[in-house]
Amino acid sequence: MPRPIEALIHTDALAHNLARARAELAGARLWAVVKANAYGHGIARAYAGLRAADGFALLDLAEAQTLRELGWRGPILLLEGAFEPRDLELCSRLGLWHTVHCEAQIDWLAMHKTKAPHRVFLKLNSGMNRLGFTPQAFRSAWTRLEALPQVDEVSLMTHFSDADAHPDADTSKPGVRAIDRQLQVFTETTRDLPGERSLANSAATLRHASDAQVRADWVRAGILLYGSAPDYPAHDTRHWDLHPTMTLRSKLIAVQQLQAGDTVGYGSRYTAHAAMRIGVVACGYADGYPRHAPGTHEEGTPVLVEGVRTRLVGRVSMDMVTVDLTPVPHAGPGSEVTLWGQGPSVDGRASVLPIDEVAHAAGTLGYELMCALAARVPVRTEGEAGKAA
C-alpha cells in the first residue's frame, strides 16, 4: 500500500479563479503566469484549467516548449527574456514574445538572424529595482529596438513592488496609493510612445484594475489563479472569491494518549497540560510541508481532521506531524487530514483550509508552499475542466 499522502490539483478551481480575474479586466487581456511549473501545480496539469487565458507568461524555455506541445498556439511571453543569444533561435521557432530589460538583450537581437521579426516587451525599472531600464535609459532602448529589422512590435511593461500594500496608502501622503509613485514614473517615461502596456500583477489586478492606467492592455495574473490572496492577511480568499487549486492531504497513521506532563516530538517543544489524544499524520518537511510551522500552546498551525479544524502540536519531522485530536474525539487511524486546500464535507458543508493561513502561521507565503511540494508526493488532477481537456 502506498504512503497515504497525495496532492490534488483542482482544474475547475483554476478555471474559476481565471474567470474571477477576467471579471476585473474591462476588456484588457490576461496573461496566465505559469512560471515555476505553474507555481508547483505542473503546467501540463494546470493547462486545462487555464486555457481560457489570452496568453501564458513564464521564464523557462522548456516550459514554453511544453505549452506548445500541449497544443497552445496563442501568445507566450518570456518574463525575463533571453538568457543568452542562442535562446532567440528557440524564440523564433516557437513564436515566443520576450521581455527586453538590458542592453545585452538588444545587442543579441541585433545579431540574430530570423525570418519573422520578434514581439518584445521593453521593461521599465519604475522603482522595483530588479530588472528593467532606468527612466533615463528607457527611451534610448526603445529607439534602438524600433530601428531593428529583427523587431516587429515593442510593448511596454513594468512591475509594481507594493501593489499588495495595506493600508493602501503612503502614510507620508494621505490618500496616495502605494503604487502611484511607480505609476507616475511609468506614465511620464512612456508618454507618447506607441505600443501595448502591461503593469498589473495579481495584487494590482484585484485591488486596482478599476483604474484604466493600471489595468492597461495586459494584466499578469499569477498567484491569484492558484487560490491564494495576494494581499493576505489584509484580505483572504473568501474576500476575493478565490478557490483553492491545490490540496495536500494525508491520513492519521497512529493515535497517542497523553497524560499531563507528557511531551511531543523532537526537542519536547510541546507539553500536554492535561490528558489528551494526538494523531500522527503521514506528512513532513520531506513532502514540502514547512518545517518551521509552529506547534506550541501559544502558536498552532491550522490543520483539518475529517474536515474539523484543529492544530499542530510539536515539531514537524521529516515524515510526520502530530495534531491535537481534542476537537475530533472520533478520529482514529485512517481519518482524513487536510494540510491545506479543500477538505471533506462536514454536515453537508465543504471544509476549506486556505493555504495562506498555513503559510502565515509558518512565517512564509502560499507561493513557497505551492512551489515546495516534494517530488515524492503523488499528484492527481481532478475537475470537469481537466476531463474536458
Phi, psi and omega in degrees: 000132179290157177301137190277059175228142177202159172247139177247134175253121186262101184291329178295325178292321176300314180296321178297313183295324177296317178296325178297318177295317183296331180297342180268355198270336179051046175098345176292160178263161190236124168273127168272114182278120183237028177296166182055044179055051181057052177052043177084355182279337186093119182301317181296327179282323184280339188305317183299325181278346186244003188291350175279000176294162176276339178191168177242141179238138185200186181245326196261133179297325179295324177292323175297319177299319179301315179299318178295321179292332177285349177109004180287125181247359181275191183294142171230126183248128172275109189292334177251004177071199180283144177261342176203163187304321185290346175299331181294335177296318178289327175300319178294315184291321183267355181068045183270141167273150183211150179283143172241117184234001180208163183297325181301321180293328175291319177301316180296319177298321181296332180266350187283135177259117182213146177277326181252120180296157188264147169269124182235153175246109181279123188261131176260133170275096183266006179144350177290326177060043168246276180251156173122159177280144175294160177304327182290331184260352190295313184293326176296319178296318178299317180298318178299314182295318181299332183276349185275130174293342179284352184247129180269305184218141179249118173258167188237137182212159170209179182222130181279138178270336189228031180294341180265006186297143177215131359292156188279062180204151169281113186298339178280344179224085184308135179090353180267125180291152180297333182273351190295327179299312180290324178298321178295317179299315181297314183298314182291322183288324185262004182306131178075357176277136177283170175115150178290154183244149173218118182234320195278128168268194182300313183297316180292326179297316182281324188266333190226011185292347174292342176274114184300327178295321179287315181298315178052217185265327181227136168250153181248095182272119180244264189301330181298329180296335186259016172078033176234136180282122185291344180241027176297139010265006178303318176223148179251182184294330177296320179300317184269359182057051176252143182253143178297133181254347177231129173244129171252119183223156180208202180219160170289135178247354177194160176228138177239140175260117182259151172250161179306130181098343177292146179250166185231128167075182180302138177076358180049045185287340180240131177238127180292131177275340180205176177300137181200160174255139173235152178248147178255124186252138178280078177194137178207191185290340176287348175265354181105000177287140187294123184296330184269010177300124187285149177215058180244176177295325182283325183225129178224123180290131183291149177206154176252132171242119186052035178081000181260132183287130172217208187208161174289148168230134181083178182284153172282128177261178180299319188238357186216151165231160179239143186228152178283123180261009181305317180286348183229071185296340180278350186291148178202184179309131183098348178295141182284138180236128177254114179281325167194155177106212186272122180261180179286165179287143176233117182055039177082001180243136180294143175255145182221137171239099181302137180299332180298324181293318178294315181297317181298318178298326182270004178073030179221200184238155176303326177310311186294319181296317178300311185288340184269000179306126188282152181296337183283351179276121176297141181238133180231144179256138176220154178132152180295328179298319179294321179294321181296329180286000000 
